[in-house]
Amino acid sequence: MASAFIYIVRCADGSLYTGWTDDVRQRVEAHNAGRGAKYTRSRRPVTLVYAEVCADKSAALKREYAVKHLTRAAKLALIDKAQGNFYNLI
């Protein structure tokens, strides 16, 4: 199993948040408990809409940086292309 993932959650206000983790399920739970990123604390609940396997933390950080710099439309296209196929990763 991979040691790192990048993920995108949809916040209650419709905005998207991208992050990296070694445990997607635990990280989404942390966001929803108010222990996640400062950005998501006031935008709960969040829903996982995308996750991607990365080889290691370094690769995940690089991919996270790239995804964070995508336009909203490009992020939505990435999410649509995955169509929920990431659930077997978590």
RODO-2510 file (C-alpha; in nm, 4 decimals, decimal comma):
residues 90
     n   res          X          Y          Z
     1     m     0,0000     0,0000     0,0000
     2     a     0,1127     0,3539    -0,0691
     3     s     0,2515     0,5588     0,2108
     4     a     0,0968     0,8898     0,1050
     5     f    -0,2090     1,0317    -0,0671
     6     i    -0,3338     1,3652    -0,1894
     7     y    -0,7011     1,4337    -0,1452
     8     i    -0,9672     1,6914    -0,2213
     9     v    -1,2639     1,7572     0,0034
    10     r    -1,5704     1,9619    -0,0797
    11     c    -1,6585     2,1969     0,2033
    12     a    -2,0116     2,2837     0,3139
    13     d    -1,9853     2,6184     0,1314
    14     g    -1,8979     2,4397    -0,1946
    15     s    -1,5307     2,5316    -0,1912
    16     l    -1,2602     2,2702    -0,2483
    17     y    -0,9660     2,2005    -0,0181
    18     t    -0,6616     1,9980    -0,1242
    19     g    -0,4204     1,8324     0,1163
    20     w    -0,1939     1,5330     0,1653
    21     t    -0,1948     1,2567     0,4261
    22     d    -0,0871     0,9028     0,4993
    23     d    -0,4417     0,8096     0,6145
    24     v    -0,7254     0,9609     0,4131
    25     r    -1,0117     0,8375     0,6316
    26     q    -0,8497     0,9664     0,9512
    27     r    -0,7688     1,3020     0,7906
    28     v    -1,1256     1,3596     0,6686
    29     e    -1,2524     1,2707     1,0170
    30     a    -1,0073     1,5243     1,1617
    31     h    -1,1356     1,7941     0,9246
    32     n    -1,4938     1,7205     1,0280
    33     a    -1,4015     1,7255     1,3974
    34     g    -1,2464     2,0717     1,3611
    35     r    -0,8917     1,9406     1,4002
    36     g    -0,8036     1,9650     1,0324
    37     a    -0,6772     2,2647     0,8427
    38     k    -0,7742     2,6116     0,9594
    39     y    -0,9456     2,6622     0,6220
    40     t    -1,1901     2,3767     0,6765
    41     r    -1,2746     2,4478     1,0425
    42     s    -1,5388     2,7056     0,9565
    43     r    -1,6574     2,5195     0,6462
    44     r    -1,7690     2,1892     0,7968
    45     p    -1,8810     1,9317     0,7197
    46     v    -1,6433     1,8309     0,4438
    47     t    -1,6933     1,5450     0,2013
    48     l    -1,4140     1,3501     0,0375
    49     v    -1,4447     1,3864    -0,3403
    50     y    -1,0999     1,2787    -0,4628
    51     a    -0,7958     1,0840    -0,3472
    52     e    -0,4815     0,9846    -0,5331
    53     v    -0,2036     0,7444    -0,4363
    54     c     0,1511     0,8826    -0,4229
    55     a     0,4719     0,6866    -0,3826
    56     d     0,5858     0,8702    -0,0711
    57     k     0,5546     1,1949     0,1243
    58     s     0,7826     1,3844    -0,1126
    59     a     0,5779     1,2824    -0,4161
    60     a     0,2567     1,3679    -0,2329
    61     l     0,3813     1,7152    -0,1419
    62     k     0,4815     1,7821    -0,5030
    63     r     0,1471     1,6576    -0,6342
    64     e    -0,0442     1,8551    -0,3709
    65     y     0,1385     2,1707    -0,4797
    66     a     0,0495     2,1033    -0,8440
    67     v    -0,3177     2,0322    -0,7700
    68     k    -0,3499     2,3392    -0,5469
    69     h    -0,2396     2,5507    -0,8415
    70     l    -0,5020     2,4088    -1,0783
    71     t    -0,8054     2,6179    -1,1579
    72     r    -1,1329     2,5222    -0,9957
    73     a    -1,2548     2,3946    -1,3328
    74     a    -0,9480     2,1727    -1,3675
    75     k    -0,9969     2,0360    -1,0149
    76     l    -1,3612     1,9593    -1,0923
    77     a    -1,2533     1,7796    -1,4112
    78     l    -1,0049     1,5735    -1,2083
    79     i    -1,2823     1,4849    -0,9631
    80     d    -1,5244     1,3967    -1,2438
    81     k    -1,2660     1,1768    -1,4149
    82     a    -1,2104     0,9770    -1,0951
    83     q    -1,5872     0,9241    -1,0453
    84     g    -1,5438     0,7772    -0,6984
    85     n    -1,2841     0,5182    -0,8012
    86     f    -1,0654     0,6247    -0,5101
    87     y    -1,2788     0,4662    -0,2379
    88     n    -1,0885     0,1396    -0,2631
    89     l    -0,7728     0,3318    -0,1674
    90     i    -0,8918     0,4344     0,1776
***
